[in-house]
Each structure stands twice: as structure tokens, then as C-alpha cells.
Amino acid sequence: MPEYWDPEIETMPVEDLNKLQEEKLKQLVHYVYENSPFYRKKFDEHGVKPEDIQTLEDVRKLPFTVKQDLRDTYPTGMFCVSNSKLARFHASSGTTGKPIVVGYTQNDIDEWAESLARGFTSVGLGKNDILQVSYGYGLFTGGLGAHYGSEKLGATVLPTSSGNTERQLELMRDLDVTAIACTPSYFLYLIETARKEGISIRDDTKLKMGFFGAEPWSEELKKRIEDESGIKAIDIYGTSEMSGPLFTECSEQCGIHIWADKFLVEILDPETGEPVPDGEIGELVITTLAKEAFPLIRYRVRDLTRKLSEPCVCGRTHPRITRISGRSDDMIIVRGINVFPGQVESVLLNIPEVGNHFMIIVDRIGPLDSMKVQIEMQESAFSDKMSDMMALKRKVSSALKSVLNLAVEVELVEHGSLPRSEGKSKKVIDNRKI
């Protein structure tokens, strides 16, 4: 039998769930209109009043919110409560402009923790588990989000944060850690470091599952992680603007459940803003239904995914989305062709001789764009025979061209020569922007 954190909510009939969303949406638009000068002005500019929103379909009458709005109102111009009602701030790094500051009431923090407690329960994490949280702690939401969700559940938390990898492996073994939360790229680094120390994650630890997110990752990378470590790799999703990590796959691993009593999901065409049919890739747009300090109306997340309409075997009735395939603003355009890093990863990880790390370098030579992919080989695949290396290079080039419809330069590099990441990995260097 499936386990539920809140069976009444998680298995609520879809019709009742839609009615609940409808009521919460109507309450939300009144709340932000009364408490957020930003949204009041935006609604007025678009000629929409709270009373115009009566059904779920009416959400399309409301204007979008985009990341630039969050930067333009820095630091607290979009908040609906005064600072005296806040329990916490988080903030983005601000590497591409003004940082985004998110405020939380105590109720917001409780809702955040409950969202993850539901997700953790749905995949089998429980009070007898020890979760090693290897996301960064601090202004970044990943560490504290997973921490509070796990404590809400009653599991034991090991708050290692990121870095100090040898120590992380030591604690993982000595404390019989059963689950880990980190970026998929950092877990690859953990596997690699363990191997160098003569440690097998599969045989020398009690680790059985990992919650991986904060960066797009492919089905091929999931399979490689599971093959190399013996654990179950689970997708965890959220954004700092919405709260942080919020949702996971369930034990069926056929999509990420989005809690409809807390969030309203739309999947839209990034160009037209119109809904795409269920099952087609589009841009994720989220409306928060339960946040007090920093609610968001039709926020364009820029992540690309698909909505799954068929019921989940686990019995949960809440909508599901597929693993994030990339970001609409991460797309690289090379000689008029759209390229996503996830496409490159999917191709490479299907080639046994290719290692776990690659780098895309885009440049402009005269009027023409060029794209090079640096690829680490498996140690066992390295050969001092030039003919072997040239054959492998041709194999990789052909596989990439067949998927990307673009001829790219392939550079095979030695295992360990590309940079490793303890947080979000960087897979693209675009010199055209410099």
C-alpha cells in the first residue's frame, strides 16, 4: 500500500481539488490586490479586478510575473506583509543582476516543510532514515529546505552542506546514512572521490536513495548514477522564488507531483504564452496559492517540462510534471539552430566510452558561430593509439550531429581534466557574450 503524509488531501477527487484551487485563487487575487502595491498596479494596467476571477480558467486574465519584476522591486517591493511579520529571508546570488530577495512568514516556512514532507513520504523516506543534506546552507534555499522537510517528516538530518567531500564520505559511512540530497553533478563527484579512496557507495555504505535537483539532468544521467552507485535516484524540484525545493517524484517515479492545494500549474508555449496540450513540452508557469509574504501570480519559471494527465498508480490525484528538460533561457542558438545542454548530455551518456563530465564552448570566428564540446573519456577508454581516439571522436561527432542537426567540434580530454562542481555545475561557456 502507498504511504501518504496527508491522505485526505493527496487523494482528494480531482473535482474537489479543482474547487479548492478555485476558492484559493479567488482569495489570492483579493489578497495581493489589497496588500501588494506592485500587483494592484499591474492588475489595473491590465484592466483586471479581483472580482473578474471566478473560475480556474480565469487565471489567464491575469498578467504574467517575470524574474525582472522581482529584480525591479528589490529588495521587498513585492512583499504583502511588513518586515515585522517575517520569520526569514533568502536571496539569490545576484550573479546576473540584482539578487532576488524572498521573505517568509512562519506559516510560509511550515507550508514549505509540509510540501517536502509529503514528497519524501511518497518515495518511502521515513523516521528510520538519515538524510545527508549536501546542498548549500545559507541564502541558497536548497539546504534549509531539505533540512526542514526532513525534520518535519521525523527523519534524522545530517547537515553537511556542500564541500569537504572526503569528510562527507566518512560521515556517510560512519553514521549509516540512508539518503542524500544534493545536485546530481555533486553526487557524481562524490562517486568519483569515493572511488579514488577505494570506497564503493554500493558496497561500503547504507545509502539507498538520493534526491537530486537544482540543475537540469537527463534520464541518461539518472541511469548512470544508479548504475554506478546502486541507489535510487529521485527528482526533487523547486525554485528559490517559489520557496526552494518543494516537490519530488513518488515511488512510481513517473513524474513529479505538484501539490495542487498549494500551487496552480500551467504549461505554456514560451513564445505565444498559450497553453500546450498535456504531454507536450512547454514552459512552467506557477501561481502560489498559500504563500503569505511573497505570493506569485502566473510566474514564468522558464523551466521546460511536460504535464502528465493520466492518473498516477500511487493514488495521488495532484498534477504531475516530467523532469525539467532545460530552461527556455538556457537555450544556445548556434548558426540558427536551437541547442540545449540537456540534449548534449543525453547523447553523450549513451556512449559507454564517454565519462560523466563535458563542457560546451561556443565562440564566434569572424561572422560564423562555432561550437566545441570537450568530453572526458572513461579511464578504461583511453588509448595511446591515434586510430582508436579518432574512431571514438568520429563516433561522438556523428551521434551529436544526428540529434542536434549541427556539426560540432569534438575534443576528447583525459579523465579528471574538466572542473568539478560542489553545487550547480557549469556546462556552457559562451564567449560570444564577452
For each residue, the residues with C-beta under 8 A, 3 or more apart:
1:
2: 122 250 251 314 315 316
3: 121 122 124 126
4: 7 10 11 118 121 122 315 316
5: 10 114 117 118 121 122 153
6: 9 10 114 118
7: 4 10 11
8: 11 12
9: 6 12 259 261
10: 4 5 6 7 118 122 315 316 317 318
11: 4 7 8 315 316 317
12: 8 9 16 17 20 261 317
13: 16 17 317
14: 17 18 317
15: 18 19
16: 12 13 19 20
17: 12 13 14 20 21 260 261 317 318
18: 14 15 21 22 56
19: 15 16 22 23
20: 12 16 17 23 24 260 261
21: 17 18 24 25 56 260 261 264 289
22: 18 19 25 26 54 55 56
23: 19 20 26 27
24: 20 21 27 28 261 289 290
25: 21 22 28 29 53 56 58 59 264 287 289
26: 22 23 29 30 50 53 54
27: 23 24 30 31
28: 24 25 31 32 287 288 289 295 297
29: 25 26 32 33 43 50 53 62 297
30: 26 27 33 34 50
31: 27 28 34 35 80 295
32: 28 29 35 36 39 40 80 295 297
33: 29 30 36 39 40 43 49 50
34: 30 31 40
35: 31 32 80 81
36: 32 33 39 40 78 79 80 295
37: 40 41 77
38: 41 42 69 73 77 78
39: 32 33 36 42 43 78 297
40: 32 33 34 36 37 43 44
41: 37 38 44 45
42: 38 39 45 46 63 65
43: 29 33 39 40 46 48 49 50 62 63
44: 40 41 47
45: 41 42 63
46: 42 43 61 62 63
47: 44
48: 43 52 53 61 62 63
49: 33 43 52
50: 26 29 30 33 43 53
51: 54
52: 48 49 58 61
53: 25 26 29 48 50 58 59 61 62
54: 22 26 51 58
55: 22 58
56: 18 21 22 25 59 264
57: 60
58: 25 52 53 54 55 61 62
59: 25 53 56 62 264 266 287 298
60: 57
61: 46 48 52 53 58
62: 29 43 46 48 53 58 59 287 297 298
63: 42 43 45 46 48 297 298
64: 273 285 298 299 300
65: 42 69 70 296 297 298 299 300
66: 69 70 299 300
67: 70 71 100 241 300 302
68: 71 72
69: 38 65 66 72 73 78
70: 65 66 67 73 74 78 100 241
71: 67 68 74 97 98 100
72: 68 69 77
73: 38 69 70 76 77 78
74: 70 71 77 98 99 100 101
75: 101
76: 73 79 83 101 103
77: 37 38 72 73 74
78: 36 38 39 69 70 73 294
79: 36 76 82 86 103 293 294
80: 31 32 35 36 292 293 294 295
81: 35 85 86 103 105 292 293
82: 79 85 86
83: 76 86 103
84:
85: 81 82 105 292 293
86: 79 81 82 83 89 103 104 105 293
87: 104 105 106 108 109
88: 103 104 109
89: 86 101 102 103 104 139
90: 101 102 104 139 140 141 144 240 244
91: 94 99 100 101 102 139 240
92: 99 100 139 240
93: 99 139 140
94: 91 97 98 99 100
95:
96:
97: 71 94
98: 71 74 94
99: 74 91 92 93 94
100: 67 70 71 74 91 92 94 240 241
101: 74 75 76 89 90 91
102: 89 90 91 141 240 241 243 293 294
103: 76 79 81 83 86 88 89 293 294
104: 86 87 88 89 90 108 109 112 243 293 294
105: 81 85 86 87 108 109 292 293
106: 87 109 110
107: 110 111 292
108: 87 104 105 111 112 243 291 292 293 294
109: 87 88 104 105 106 112 113 148
110: 106 107 113 114
111: 107 108 114 115 243 262 290 291
112: 104 108 109 115 116 145 148 149 243 244 246
113: 109 110 116 117 148 149 151 152
114: 5 6 110 111 117 118 152
115: 111 112 118 119 149 243 246 247 259 262
116: 112 113 119 120 145 146 148 149 150 152 153 245 246 248
117: 5 113 114 120 121 149 150 152 153
118: 4 5 6 10 114 115 121 122 257 259
119: 115 116 122 123 149 236 246 247 248 250 257
120: 116 117 123 125 131 149 150 153 155 211 248
121: 3 4 5 117 118 124 125 126 153
122: 2 3 4 5 10 118 119 248 249 250 251 257 314 316
123: 119 120 209 232 234 248 249 250 251
124: 3 121 209 251
125: 120 121 129 131 150 153 155 179 209
126: 3 121 129 153 154 155
127: 153 154 155
128: 155 178
129: 125 126 155 156 178 179
130: 155 156 157 158 175 176 177 178 179
131: 120 125 146 150 155 156 157 158 177 178 179 180 181
132: 158 160 168 171 172 177 179 180 181
133: 137 143 146 147 150 157 158 159 160 161 180 181 182
134: 160 161 162 168 180 181 182 186 190
135: 140 142 143 145 146 161 162 181 182 183 214 245 423
136: 140 142 143 161 162 423
137: 133 140 143 144 147 159 161
138: 143
139: 89 90 91 92 93
140: 90 93 135 136 137 143 240 423
141: 90 102 144 145 238 240 243 244 245
142: 135 136 145 146 181 213 214 244 245
143: 133 135 136 137 138 140 146 147 159 161 162
144: 90 137 141 147 148 244
145: 112 116 135 141 142 148 149 238 243 244 245 246
146: 116 131 133 135 142 143 149 150 181 211 236 245
147: 133 137 143 144 150 151 157 159
148: 109 112 113 116 144 145 151 152
149: 112 113 115 116 117 119 120 145 146 152 153 245
150: 116 117 120 125 131 133 146 147 153 155 156 157
151: 113 147 148 154 155 157
152: 113 114 116 117 148 149
153: 5 116 117 120 121 125 126 127 149 150
154: 126 127 151
155: 120 125 126 127 128 129 130 131 150 151 179
156: 129 130 131 150
157: 130 131 133 147 150 151
158: 130 131 132 133 171 175 177
159: 133 137 143 147
160: 132 133 134 164 167 168 171
161: 133 134 135 136 137 143
162: 134 135 136 143 182 186 422 423
163: 422
164: 160 167 168
165: 168 169 189 190 193 422
166: 169 170 193 197
167: 160 164 170 171
168: 132 134 160 164 165 171 172 190
169: 165 166 172 173 190 193 194 197 199
170: 166 167 173 174
171: 132 158 160 167 168 174 175 177
172: 132 168 169 175 177 180 205 207
173: 169 170 176 177 199 204 205
174: 170 171
175: 130 158 171 172
176: 130 173 205 206
177: 130 131 132 158 171 172 173 180 205 206 207
178: 128 129 130 131 206 207 208 209
179: 125 129 130 131 132 155 207 208 209 210 211
180: 131 132 133 134 172 177 187 190 207 209 210 211
181: 131 132 133 134 135 142 146 210 211 212 236 245
182: 133 134 135 162 186 187 190 210 211 212
183: 135 186 187 212 213 214 215 421 423 424 425
184: 187 188 212 213 215 217 221 222 225 233
185: 188 189 215 420 421 424 425
186: 134 162 182 183 189 190 421 422 423
187: 180 182 183 184 190 191 210 212 225 229
188: 184 185 191 192 225 356 357
189: 165 185 186 192 193 420 421 422
190: 134 165 168 169 180 182 186 187 193 194 201
191: 187 188 194 195 201 225 228 229
192: 188 189 195 196 356 420
193: 165 166 169 189 190 196 197
194: 169 190 191 197 199 200 201 204
195: 191 192 198 199 200
196: 192 193
197: 166 169 193 194
198: 195
199: 169 173 194 195 204 205
200: 194 195 203 204 205
201: 190 191 194 204 205 207 228 229 230 231
202: 205 229 230 231
203: 200 230
204: 173 194 199 200 201
205: 172 173 176 177 199 200 201 202
206: 176 177 178
207: 172 177 178 179 180 201 210 229 231
208: 178 179 231 232
209: 123 124 125 178 179 180 231 232 233 234
210: 179 180 181 182 187 207 225 229 231 232 233 234
211: 120 146 179 180 181 182 234 235 236 245 248
212: 181 182 183 184 187 217 222 225 233 234 235 236
213: 142 183 184 235 236 237 238 245
214: 135 142 183 245 423 424
215: 183 184 185 424 425
216: 303 323 324 325 326 327 330 341 342
217: 184 212 221 222 323 342 345
218: 221 222 323 325 342 345 346 349
219: 222 223 323 346
220: 223 224 345 346 348 349 350
221: 184 217 218 224 225 345 349 356
222: 184 212 217 218 219 225 226 233 235 323
223: 219 220 226 227 349
224: 220 221 227 228 349 356
225: 184 187 188 191 210 212 221 222 228 229 231 233
226: 222 223 229 230 231 232 233
227: 223 224
228: 191 201 224 225
229: 187 191 201 202 207 210 225 226
230: 201 202 203 226
231: 201 202 207 208 209 210 225 226
232: 123 208 209 210 226 253
233: 184 209 210 212 222 225 226
234: 123 209 210 211 212 248 249 253
235: 211 212 213 222 248 249 253 256 323
236: 119 146 181 211 212 213 245 247 248
237: 213 245 246 247 248 256 321 324
238: 141 145 213 242 243 244 245 246 247
239: 242 243 244 301 303
240: 90 91 92 100 102 140 141 243 244
241: 67 70 100 102 296 299 301
242: 238 239 246 263 286 288 296 299 301
243: 102 104 108 111 112 115 141 145 238 239 240 246 291
244: 90 112 141 142 144 145 238 239 240
245: 116 135 141 142 145 146 149 181 211 213 214 236 237 238
246: 112 115 116 119 145 237 238 242 243 259 263
247: 115 119 236 237 238 256 257 258 259
248: 116 119 120 122 123 211 234 235 236 237 256 257
249: 122 123 234 235 252 253 254 255 256 257
250: 2 119 122 123 253 257 312 314 316
251: 2 122 123 124 314
252: 249 312 313 314
253: 232 234 235 249 250
254: 249 308 312 313 320
255: 249 308 312 320 321 322
256: 235 237 247 248 249 320 321 322 323
257: 118 119 122 247 248 249 250 312 316 318 319 320
258: 247 263 265 318 319 320 321
259: 9 115 118 246 247 262 263 318
260: 17 20 21 263 264 265 318 319
261: 9 12 17 20 21 24 289 290 318
262: 111 115 259 288 289 290
263: 242 246 258 259 260 286 287 288 289 290
264: 21 25 56 59 260 286 287 289
265: 258 260 284 285 286 307 319 321
266: 59 275 284 285 286 287 298
267: 275 276 278 280 282 283 284 285 305 306 307 321
268: 272 273 274 275 276 282 283 285
269: 272 273 274 275 276 282 283
270: 282 283 302 304 328
271:
272: 268 269
273: 64 268 269
274: 268 269
275: 266 267 268 269 282
276: 267 268 269 280 281 282
277: 280
278: 267 306 307 308 309
279: 306 307 308 309
280: 267 276 277 306
281: 276 304 305 306 325
282: 267 268 269 270 275 276 304 305 306 307
283: 267 268 269 270 300 301 302 303 304 328
284: 265 266 267 301 302 303 304 305 321 324
285: 64 265 266 267 268 298 299 300 301
286: 242 263 264 265 266 296 298 299 301
287: 25 28 59 62 263 264 266 296 297 298 299
288: 28 242 262 263 291 295 296 299
289: 21 24 25 28 261 262 263 264
290: 24 111 261 262 263
291: 108 111 243 288 294 295 296
292: 80 81 85 105 107 108 295
293: 79 80 81 85 86 102 103 104 105 108
294: 78 79 80 102 103 104 108 291
295: 28 31 32 36 80 288 291 292
296: 65 241 242 286 287 288 291 299
297: 28 29 32 39 62 63 65 287
298: 59 62 63 64 65 266 285 286 287
299: 64 65 66 241 242 285 286 287 288 296
300: 64 65 66 67 283 285
301: 239 241 242 283 284 285 286
302: 67 270 283 284 327 328 329
303: 216 239 283 284 324 326 327 328
304: 270 281 282 283 284 324 325 326 327 328
305: 267 281 282 284 321 322 323 324 325
306: 267 278 279 280 281 282 321 322
307: 265 267 278 279 282 319 320 321
308: 254 255 278 279 312 319 320 321 322
309: 278 279
310:
311: 317
312: 250 252 254 255 257 308 315 316 320
313: 252 254
314: 2 122 250 251 252
315: 2 4 10 11 312
316: 2 4 10 11 122 250 257 312
317: 10 11 12 13 14 17 311
318: 10 17 257 258 259 260 261
319: 257 258 260 265 307 308
320: 254 255 256 257 258 307 308 312
321: 237 255 256 258 265 267 284 305 306 307 308
322: 255 256 305 306 308 325
323: 216 217 218 219 222 235 256 305
324: 216 237 284 303 304 305 327
325: 216 218 281 304 305 322 340 342
326: 216 303 304 330 331 340 341 342 343
327: 216 302 303 304 324 330 331
328: 270 283 302 303 304 331
329: 302
330: 216 326 327 340 341 428
331: 326 327 328 338 339 340
332: 338 339 340 341 360 362 371 428 430
333: 336 337 338 339
334: 337 339 362 369 370 371 406
335: 368 369 406
336: 333
337: 333 334 404 405 406
338: 331 332 333
339: 331 332 333 334 343 344 360 371 404 406
340: 325 326 330 331 332 343 344
341: 216 326 330 332 344 345 360 427 428
342: 216 217 218 325 326 345 346
343: 326 339 340 346 347 403 404
344: 339 340 341 347 348 358 360 373 400 404 427
345: 217 218 220 221 341 342 348 349 358 427
346: 218 219 220 342 343 349 350 403
347: 343 344 350 351 399 400 403 404
348: 220 344 345 351 354 358 373 375 396 399 400
349: 218 220 221 223 224 345 346 354 356
350: 220 346 347 399
351: 347 348 354 395 396 399
352: 378 381
353: 377 378 381 392 395
354: 348 349 351 358 375 376 377 378 381 396
355: 375 376 377 378 379 415
356: 188 192 221 224 349 376
357: 188 376 418 420
358: 344 345 348 354 373 374 375 376 418 427
359: 373 374 418 427 428 429
360: 332 339 341 344 371 372 373 427 428 429
361: 371 372 373 374 428 429 431
362: 332 334 369 370 371 372 428 429 430 431 432
363: 369 370 371 372 431 432
364: 367 368 369 370 431 432
365: 368 370
366:
367: 364
368: 335 364 365
369: 334 335 362 363 364 432
370: 334 362 363 364 365 409
371: 332 334 339 360 361 362 363 406 408 409
372: 360 361 362 363 408 409 410 411
373: 344 348 358 359 360 361 396 400 408 409 410 411
374: 358 359 361 411 413 418
375: 348 354 355 358 396 410 411 412 413
376: 354 355 356 357 358 413 414 415 416 417 418
377: 353 354 355 381 382 392 412 413 414 415
378: 352 353 354 355 381 382 415
379: 355 382 415
380:
381: 352 353 354 377 378 392
382: 377 378 379 414 415
383: 388 389
384:
385: 388 389
386: 389 390
387: 390 391
388: 383 385 391 392
389: 383 385 386 392 393 412
390: 386 387 393 394
391: 387 388 394 395
392: 353 377 381 388 389 395 396 412
393: 389 390 396 397 410 412
394: 390 391 397 398
395: 351 353 391 392 398 399
396: 348 351 354 373 375 392 393 399 400 410 412
397: 393 394 400 401 407 408 410
398: 394 395 401 402
399: 347 348 350 351 395 396 402 403
400: 344 347 348 373 396 397 403 404 406 408 410
401: 397 398 404 405 406 407 408
402: 398 399
403: 343 346 347 399 400
404: 337 339 343 344 347 400 401 408
405: 337 401
406: 334 335 337 339 371 400 401
407: 397 401
408: 371 372 373 397 400 401 404
409: 370 371 372 373
410: 372 373 375 393 396 397 400
411: 372 373 374 375
412: 375 377 389 392 393 396
413: 374 375 376 377 417 418
414: 376 377 382 417
415: 355 376 377 378 379 382
416: 376
417: 376 413 414
418: 357 358 359 374 376 413
419: 426
420: 185 189 192 357
421: 183 185 186 189 424 425 426
422: 162 163 165 186 189
423: 135 136 140 162 183 186 214
424: 183 185 214 215 421
425: 183 185 215 421
426: 419 421 429
427: 341 344 345 358 359 360
428: 330 332 341 359 360 361 362
429: 359 360 361 362 426
430: 332 362 433
431: 361 362 363 364 434
432: 362 363 364 369
433: 430
434: 431
